Amino acid sequence: MSKGNPPAEAALWFEGLSKKNRRSLISRISVWEKLAEFIAELDDDEFKPVLICLRRTFGDFSPSEKSDIAENIGEVLGISAEQAAEFVMTDMTEEEQEAIDSLDDFDFGDI
């Protein structure tokens, strides 16, 4: 997951990685630091296909796995585990859901 690779392909790589050994992935804070750096460097056009892929990836995680991920993300972002978990576990607003739904017709091109 670096600028040398197309962002959507990097996100697909992460999706594949997440299917191999979730517990190992979740427990490595360095992975979450790199993911946060990767996402922070994306522009809006790069972010859309990455968001779709990450949404699909994390959709398969259990609630307890999502809670563990939230704790890791909280540590990376410097917020409490409770704040991160609250954000991750809160239902999306109608506006957020509409924004996500608008990506359903996104053209992935050659991905």
C-alpha positions as CSV (number, residue, x, y, z in Angstrom):
1,M,0.0,0.0,0.0
2,S,2.1,2.8,-1.3
3,K,1.9,5.6,-3.8
4,G,3.7,3.4,-6.3
5,N,0.6,1.2,-6.7
6,P,-2.8,2.3,-7.9
7,P,-4.9,2.9,-4.8
8,A,-7.8,0.6,-5.8
9,E,-5.3,-2.3,-6.4
10,A,-3.7,-1.6,-3.0
11,A,-7.2,-1.8,-1.4
12,L,-7.9,-5.1,-3.1
13,W,-4.6,-6.4,-1.8
14,F,-5.6,-5.4,1.7
15,E,-9.0,-7.1,1.2
16,G,-7.1,-10.3,0.2
17,L,-4.8,-10.0,3.2
18,S,-7.8,-9.6,5.5
19,K,-9.2,-13.0,4.4
20,K,-6.0,-14.9,5.3
21,N,-5.6,-14.4,9.0
22,R,-7.9,-11.8,10.6
23,R,-6.7,-12.2,14.2
24,S,-3.1,-11.7,13.1
25,L,-4.0,-8.6,11.0
26,I,-6.1,-7.1,13.7
27,S,-3.4,-7.5,16.3
28,R,-0.7,-5.6,14.3
29,I,-1.0,-1.9,15.0
30,S,1.6,-1.2,12.3
31,V,-0.8,-2.4,9.7
32,W,-3.4,0.1,10.9
33,E,-0.9,2.9,11.0
34,K,0.0,2.1,7.3
35,L,-3.6,1.9,6.3
36,A,-4.3,5.3,8.0
37,E,-1.3,6.9,6.2
38,F,-2.4,5.3,2.9
39,I,-6.0,6.7,3.2
40,A,-4.8,10.1,4.3
41,E,-2.8,10.5,1.1
42,L,-5.6,9.8,-1.3
43,D,-7.5,12.4,-3.2
44,D,-11.3,12.3,-3.6
45,D,-11.1,10.3,-6.9
46,E,-8.7,7.8,-5.5
47,F,-10.7,7.5,-2.3
48,K,-14.0,6.3,-3.8
49,P,-12.9,2.9,-5.1
50,V,-10.8,2.4,-2.0
51,L,-13.8,3.2,0.2
52,I,-16.0,0.6,-1.7
53,C,-13.4,-2.1,-1.3
54,L,-12.7,-1.4,2.4
55,R,-16.5,-1.3,3.1
56,R,-16.8,-4.7,1.5
57,T,-13.8,-6.0,3.4
58,F,-15.0,-4.8,6.8
59,G,-18.5,-5.8,6.2
60,D,-17.4,-9.5,6.6
61,F,-15.9,-8.8,10.1
62,S,-17.8,-9.8,13.2
63,P,-18.9,-7.2,15.7
64,S,-16.1,-8.2,18.1
65,E,-13.5,-7.9,15.3
66,K,-14.9,-4.5,14.4
67,S,-14.6,-3.4,18.0
68,D,-10.9,-4.6,18.0
69,I,-10.3,-2.7,14.8
70,A,-11.9,0.4,16.3
71,E,-9.6,0.2,19.2
72,N,-6.6,0.0,16.9
73,I,-7.8,2.9,14.8
74,G,-8.5,4.9,18.0
75,E,-4.9,4.3,19.0
76,V,-3.6,5.4,15.6
77,L,-5.7,8.5,15.5
78,G,-5.1,9.4,19.2
79,I,-8.7,9.0,20.4
80,S,-10.1,6.6,23.0
81,A,-11.1,3.1,22.2
82,E,-14.6,4.0,23.3
83,Q,-14.9,7.0,20.9
84,A,-13.6,4.9,18.0
85,A,-16.0,2.0,18.8
86,E,-18.9,4.4,19.2
87,F,-18.2,5.8,15.7
88,V,-17.7,2.4,14.1
89,M,-20.8,0.9,15.7
90,T,-23.1,3.8,15.2
91,D,-25.6,3.4,12.4
92,M,-25.0,5.6,9.4
93,T,-27.2,8.6,8.9
94,E,-29.5,8.8,5.9
95,E,-27.1,11.3,4.3
96,E,-24.2,8.9,4.8
97,Q,-26.1,6.0,3.5
98,E,-27.1,7.9,0.4
99,A,-23.5,8.9,-0.2
100,I,-22.5,5.2,0.1
101,D,-25.4,4.1,-2.2
102,S,-24.3,6.6,-4.8
103,L,-21.1,4.6,-5.2
104,D,-22.9,1.5,-6.2
105,D,-22.6,2.4,-9.9
106,F,-19.0,3.4,-9.6
107,D,-17.0,2.4,-12.7
108,F,-14.0,0.3,-11.5
109,G,-12.6,0.2,-15.0
110,D,-9.8,-2.3,-15.3
111,I,-9.7,-3.3,-11.6
